[in-house]
């Protein structure tokens, strides 16, 4: 039974896969579901005025508007593209950097391994969100700056994980046999070691995609992420901060300003976590007997 078939037959992964497919379809069909009024700036959320008080869902605005009259429906649709871009790009680059540094350290050994691991320890000493916020602030406002800051402090876990796995695998008999027939280090690494070490990294990366989107949304909420009016779930949540509890007799009058963006964020993270958790169960030899 292939890994794909197991993913589709596992109830946990099936739910996560269906949710993930739903987000991918929304992102792919964004120009149809929410046609941009400015084709040159599709990620700019349209607004219907400048009034501070949000407006409830209506025919023109199915999900209502935020303060400043930004359309929540449009932000949710195009924010899906933003979330996928952040999660896949940041995680993908972090994985490549981590694998490169971890592999170099494990295969070199000696002083090179010591230096690279101490660099990893130094980077890991900084709290991720604080370090990313400071670097993003220094680089300037913009989603690309946020992604650079997140990559700069998001690769260390992959480096340590792949290094530990390589150190364990490189002593196996099949690696010794490859050395005996004259294979060089690069061939041994790419043909024999990495194929047997990469799966734990892929599982961790899958589960980290959702976390990266949460951190990016946090930075946007704090005002150092996407520019104002950009289709980003975190920024839409920041627009709701003054309306979470309304005054008067109906404290949940502005529920739509928080429920839609927060719900989208929760479901997006849940989908990746479910798929990653199922991948771990499928690829971990200790758990295969339970499948």
C-alpha positions in Angstrom: 0.0 0.0 0.0 1.5 3.3 -1.0 1.8 6.4 1.2 -0.8 8.2 -0.8 -3.3 5.4 -0.5 -2.7 5.3 3.3 -3.3 9.0 3.5 -6.6 8.8 1.7 -7.8 5.8 3.8 -6.7 7.2 7.2 -9.7 9.0 8.7 -7.5 11.6 10.4 -5.5 12.4 7.3 -8.6 12.3 5.1 -10.2 15.1 7.0 -7.0 17.1 6.8 -6.6 16.4 3.1 -10.1 17.5 2.3 -9.7 20.7 4.3 -6.4 21.3 2.5 -7.9 20.6 -0.9 -10.6 23.1 -0.1 -8.1 25.8 0.7 -6.2 25.1 -2.4 -9.3 25.3 -4.5 -10.3 28.6 -2.9 -6.8 30.0 -3.6 -6.9 28.8 -7.2 -10.4 30.2 -7.9 -9.8 33.4 -6.0 -10.1 35.6 -9.2 -13.5 34.0 -9.8 -14.8 33.9 -6.3 -13.7 37.4 -5.5 -12.9 39.4 -8.7 -10.3 42.1 -7.9 -11.5 45.6 -8.6 -7.9 46.5 -9.3 -6.4 43.6 -11.4 -2.9 45.1 -11.0 -3.3 44.9 -7.2 -5.4 41.8 -6.5 -4.3 41.5 -2.8 -5.5 45.0 -1.9 -8.8 44.6 0.0 -11.6 46.8 -1.5 -13.3 49.1 0.9 -16.7 50.7 0.8 -15.9 53.9 2.8 -13.9 55.0 5.7 -16.3 54.7 8.7 -14.8 53.2 11.8 -17.8 51.0 12.8 -17.9 47.6 11.1 -21.0 46.7 9.0 -22.8 43.3 9.4 -23.0 40.8 6.5 -25.2 42.0 3.6 -25.8 41.3 0.0 -22.8 43.5 -1.1 -20.6 42.2 1.7 -21.5 38.5 2.5 -19.1 38.4 5.5 -19.5 42.1 6.5 -16.8 44.7 6.8 -14.1 45.6 9.3 -13.4 48.9 10.8 -12.3 51.2 7.9 -14.9 49.3 5.8 -12.6 46.6 4.4 -14.5 43.7 2.8 -14.0 40.6 5.0 -15.2 38.1 2.3 -12.6 39.4 -0.2 -9.9 39.3 2.5 -10.8 35.7 3.3 -10.6 34.5 -0.3 -7.3 36.3 -1.2 -5.9 35.7 2.2 -6.0 32.0 1.4 -3.4 32.6 -1.3 -1.4 34.7 1.2 -1.5 31.9 3.8 -0.4 29.2 1.3 2.4 31.4 -0.1 3.8 32.2 3.4 3.5 28.6 4.6 5.0 26.9 1.6 7.7 29.4 0.8 8.9 30.0 4.3 8.9 26.3 5.2 10.4 25.2 1.9 13.4 27.6 2.1 13.8 26.8 5.8 13.9 23.1 5.1 16.5 23.6 2.3 18.7 25.7 4.5 18.4 23.4 7.5 19.1 20.2 5.4 22.1 21.9 3.8 23.7 23.0 7.1 22.8 19.9 9.0 24.1 17.6 6.3 27.3 19.6 6.0 27.9 19.4 9.8 27.1 15.6 10.0 29.2 14.6 7.0 32.2 16.9 7.8 32.4 16.2 11.5 35.2 17.6 13.7 35.6 21.4 13.9 33.2 22.1 11.1 30.4 20.2 12.9 31.2 22.0 16.1 31.2 25.4 14.6 27.9 24.9 12.6 26.1 23.4 15.7 27.2 26.3 17.8 25.8 28.7 15.2 22.5 26.7 15.4 22.6 27.0 19.2 23.1 30.8 19.0 20.1 31.2 16.6 17.9 29.0 18.8 18.7 31.1 21.8 16.5 33.9 20.4 12.7 33.5 20.9 11.4 33.0 17.4 8.6 35.6 17.4 10.7 38.3 19.1 13.6 37.8 16.8 11.4 37.7 13.7 9.6 40.8 14.8 12.8 42.8 15.4 14.3 41.7 12.0 11.1 42.4 10.1 11.0 45.9 11.7 14.6 46.5 10.7 14.0 45.3 7.1 10.9 47.5 6.7 7.2 46.8 6.3 6.0 44.3 3.8 5.1 40.6 3.5 8.4 39.7 1.8 10.3 41.2 4.7 8.3 39.2 7.1 9.0 36.0 5.2 12.8 36.8 5.1 12.7 37.3 8.9 10.9 34.0 9.5 13.3 32.1 7.3 16.2 33.6 9.1 15.0 32.1 12.4 13.1 29.1 11.2 15.7 26.7 9.8 17.5 25.5 12.9 15.1 22.7 13.9 15.5 21.0 10.5 19.3 21.3 10.8 19.5 19.6 14.1 17.0 16.9 13.1 18.7 15.9 9.8 22.1 16.0 11.5 21.1 13.6 14.2 19.5 11.2 11.6 22.5 11.3 9.4 24.9 10.6 12.3 22.8 7.4 13.0 22.4 6.3 9.4 26.0 6.9 8.2 27.2 4.0 10.4 24.9 1.5 8.8 26.2 -1.4 6.8 24.9 -0.2 3.4 26.8 3.1 3.9 30.0 1.3 4.8 29.5 -0.9 1.7 29.1 2.2 -0.5 32.4 3.6 0.9 34.1 0.3 0.3 33.3 0.4 -3.4 34.7 4.0 -3.7 31.6 6.2 -3.6 32.4 9.8 -2.8 30.7 11.7 0.1 28.2 13.5 -2.1 27.1 10.3 -3.8 26.8 8.5 -0.4 24.8 11.5 1.0 22.3 11.9 -1.9 21.9 8.2 -2.9 22.1 6.4 0.4 21.8 8.6 3.5 19.3 11.4 2.7 16.6 9.0 1.2 16.7 7.2 4.6 16.7 10.4 6.7 14.4 12.8 4.9 11.0 11.5 6.1 11.1 12.9 9.6 12.1 16.3 8.2 9.2 16.2 5.8 6.8 15.3 8.6 8.0 18.2 10.7 7.9 20.6 7.8 4.3 19.6 7.0 3.2 20.3 10.6 5.2 23.6 10.6 3.5 25.1 7.6 0.5 26.0 9.7 2.7 27.3 12.5 4.4 29.7 10.0 1.1 31.1 9.0 0.2 31.7 12.6 3.5 33.5 13.3 3.0 35.6 10.2 -0.5 36.5 11.3 0.8 37.4 14.7 3.3 39.8 13.2 0.6 41.3 11.0 -1.6 41.7 14.2 1.3 43.4 15.9 1.7 45.8 12.9 5.0 44.6 11.5 3.6 42.3 8.8 1.7 43.0 5.7 0.9 46.7 4.9 -2.6 48.0 5.8 -5.3 46.8 3.4 -3.4 43.7 2.3 -5.4 40.5 2.1 -3.9 38.7 5.2 -5.9 36.9 7.9 -3.8 38.3 10.7 -4.4 41.8 9.6 -8.2 41.3 9.4 -8.0 39.9 13.0 -6.1 43.1 14.0 -9.0 45.2 12.6 -11.4 43.4 15.0 -9.4 44.1 18.2 -11.6 47.1 19.1 -14.9 45.2 18.4 -14.5 41.8 20.0 -16.9 42.9 22.8 -19.4 45.5 21.8 -20.9 48.0 24.2 -24.6 48.1 24.9 -27.0 45.2 25.2 -25.4 42.9 22.5 -21.7 42.2 23.3 -21.4 39.9 20.3 -22.8 42.4 17.7 -19.6 42.4 15.7 -18.9 38.7 15.9 -18.2 38.5 12.1 -15.1 40.7 12.4 -13.3 37.9 14.4 -15.1 34.6 13.6 -14.3 34.5 9.9 -10.6 35.3 9.9 -9.9 33.3 13.1 -12.0 30.3 11.8 -10.1 30.3 8.5 -6.8 30.4 10.4 -7.8 27.6 12.7 -9.0 25.3 9.9 -5.9 26.0 7.8 -3.5 25.1 10.7 -5.7 22.1 11.6 -5.5 20.7 8.0 -1.7 20.7 7.9 -1.5 19.3 11.4 -3.8 16.4 10.6 -1.9 15.6 7.4 1.4 15.9 9.2 0.3 13.7 12.1 -1.0 11.0 9.7 2.3 11.1 7.7 4.2 10.6 10.9 2.1 7.5 11.8 2.5 6.1 8.3 6.2 6.7 7.9 7.3 5.8 11.4 8.2 2.1 11.4 7.3 1.8 15.1 3.7 2.9 14.3 3.1 1.1 11.0 1.8 -2.0 12.8 -1.0 0.1 14.2 -2.2 1.4 10.9 
